[in-house]
């Protein structure tokens, strides 16, 4: 039963990522009036964004206009798509506030505004170490990486050149590992024949990780395999490094001082400085600021990463009409045996966002029919990460079989086809396959083009 | 004979466009030391830039990293490529001045710095009517065109919506005709199913031209065919329109007042205002400001478009060591019968730039051998322009046969294959063919992705 009698229930969905898309798809067949709002015009296949950042792919290969990707849903006549910035909510009046003074009334609200990178309070680091969440981020990183080799070629002094030839990736989660592995490939295989003064194979790619191992979300054995694959690619992996400073001159970090070394006292930290003109941030994410805006009005609680703690059915306490999904939600998964097991935390990965989108849509329809909502249950199909050409780690959960773990060439092929399969749109898949096949045989990267001229790219000079 | 005895002559080439590229290719086999400087990292196939601006192609499809495109020449060991901004010259000391305080010494200099769009002194128009010369320009135009439809969809008021649905292209040369034709295709074929509140087929595409006909560089019969093709695509073509103002609210232009109309007096101008939030400038080009810098130091003369008037052999008066080529040069072509015919002006098209690059390189080598230089002779193979899908005009000069002129579908196929043929790099050709084949069958445009979020795109509000 619609809450506005005689009228279709108005559903506003904020965010056209994996979660928002699934919610739209599930709801477009129902008798509801949907408005999808996103600040950009495209749906982004974020798992391949590092390929745009490292010049392996063009932006259109991994993104599609939201309108085009949802054109079939549009045909059903109950979907409006708006490119607008959501600046807040008026929960009491059930309104979403947009830029330019506009607002949208809703009966039901699904917020899937996602996450951005977090510098853990060090906002000044952002200028020197771009993170990777949007296409604009990817273009900025591409310009820096390509530009650093260009600047190195311009240097006539070896000491000046060194920081341009040192690339630091901070954070060894999947994105950091992908970035570091791919940058090593570029230095060793793509560029060597193309410079005169520098030897690109002498570039140093340093991967800094705070914890004891790379890919901490995988089992230790696969972390070890990823580490070996990274080192084979020439990446200098340093774990147990706590970054304490980033500026135009490079990165400062601390490691536990070893007994007998100059640190002397057991447990004292030893400080290191790594001169670098190209630092990439892959160390942390925090939820969209819209989480804060929503929490203030609903009394919901945020976790340390700024995510809204949602109820078992993904709604907010006291607000059955609001669901929060995807990276913005701190959600739990209902256990299989509710009596015996405790709910488990849902990871911030795209399959979880999609599943939450479907559950939120289903619960919304249950509410309209006057039925009770269902608790969200996350089905974990496994975890993939690629390290570089022919190297990846795969940790699958096969129902009724248990974990299936493998690494190396076959894992890479598995990763490749899984990603191509999930890319939206036939054309994109074809272009991606073509790009990859070409890159595989030639080591060439098809998108090494930087739109901005040289002077626009130059990072600020390091302190003298 | 090298001018620096016992050393290779140092050749600096400024600009990696069509002219600079041909000069590098011709000189890389000679015993000279070449440095190629460009402000960007890519060689751009400018004839297809409008496709990037209208979301038909991704940037990497029509551009290649300079280093990659010249990798074979790099292998010969006498070529250095620098991404740097040339900020001036010291002709007396034979130095090219770069940003960041660097400089390059030369024995011979080839300047191929090209042209940019000209607003005929109205620099304030640039903010409201972007031109199309670089990849950054193309992205800016793409964001405006795609963004205007998005803004129109957000409007709840028909009067507000109208200016977002009115697209004005100023200048009906090849670029303006291509832009207008393609924008009409987008409105009528690509977008219709994808909006809810607006009907994209109601968008008005207005092409304003100051002279009496479109494609003024073609013969009148082909201009007429292009006009018919544009009108069939739904473009509102208005010739004899003198633009007198462009601001955030739209375009003001004048037409000759007709006798009996309200203008009354014969010859008086009638003023019109066209409200539009998306105006594209394709009306004029002016040479790079480096022409001015060079003219001041050498005493060379600039023409009205800021181009340097070069001698018959493309060198500057009194400076045999400096050649200026491409769109920066006001060059003449030596007649076939030097006694009977006068030299003719060379048009600013890519085949002319390429031919000048080869002549400048050949003359440089003649100077090194102590031989006299040769006058440049432009070989005109003809003129192509596309209007849109399945529509183009072709005016070929077939040696020993005379002009061969045709239009329509066959002309479009000819245009298509000529452009694919001249695109640099095998991969690009393949991607371009794929993009076009796909676009042909589906009307879909593969690159409708705008990296910037909505609020970054919004043009300034029109005056109230």
Interface residues (C-beta under 8 A of the other chain):
Chain A: X39 X40 X41 X42 X58 X59 X60 X61 X63 X64 X65 X67 X68 X71 X74 X75 X79 X80 X81 X82 X83 X84 X85 X99 X100 X102 X134 X135 X136 X139 X146 X147 X150 X153 X154 X191 X193 X194 X195 X196 X197 X427 X430 X431 X434 X438 X444 X446 X447 X448 X449 X450 X451 X452 X453 X454 X455 X458
Chain B: X39 X40 X41 X42 X58 X59 X60 X61 X63 X64 X65 X67 X68 X71 X74 X75 X79 X80 X81 X82 X83 X84 X85 X99 X100 X102 X134 X135 X136 X139 X146 X147 X150 X153 X154 X191 X193 X194 X195 X196 X197 X427 X430 X431 X434 X438 X444 X446 X447 X448 X449 X450 X451 X452 X453 X454 X455 X458
